[in-house]
């Protein structure tokens, strides 16, 4: 690993890695809960999750840029496991018999109930999108020799969010939504999420700069095994 041109020994602990991981996982779980609501932004219908889900990609960029692909891979799987735990807990809560005086069961099911197809689509899209995002950023960092951070954050998001959107909408809605509308749904979500990342670039720069200084880390994935399944 390298910081400001210096080669350093492998690090096993960091001051802020747990905090970054917590923000990443919180954004992911929150996005999945609020995604049930549809909103209209500038005439475009989108799930409410668009207000926070792109933040998980921003922090995915930060993780890979500062700590490297291997650390990011661990956090991606951690997010997957935590989200799965949340889904199981919510489902068990739905199955438990409601108290005789409680009349919120139908609202609970309407808001928190997960359709199996949507759930599978969400999990698949998350893994494909996040791993592509991290992989592209790590490879671009090597190609640019650590320069032009904005090209990596934006470029990786275009790929990752694009893959996430295509996988989710294809698995979740193909056959239930008129085929002519599917490309429009994909394009609208992809553009919104990508623009979100572009607008947030100054914030990303600030957080990355702070973490690199505080952690004394600026990881380059020169000898990294990029398999998403190696923990």
Secondary structure as UniProt FT lines:
FT   STRAND          2..3
FT   TURN            4..5
FT   STRAND          6..7
FT   HELIX           17..34
FT   TURN            35..36
FT   STRAND          38..41
FT   TURN            42..43
FT   STRAND          44..47
FT   HELIX           48..51
FT   HELIX           53..67
FT   HELIX           69..95
FT   TURN            100..101
FT   HELIX           105..112
FT   HELIX           116..144
FT   TURN            145..146
FT   HELIX           149..173
FT   TURN            175..176
FT   HELIX           179..199
FT   HELIX           201..215
FT   TURN            228..229
//
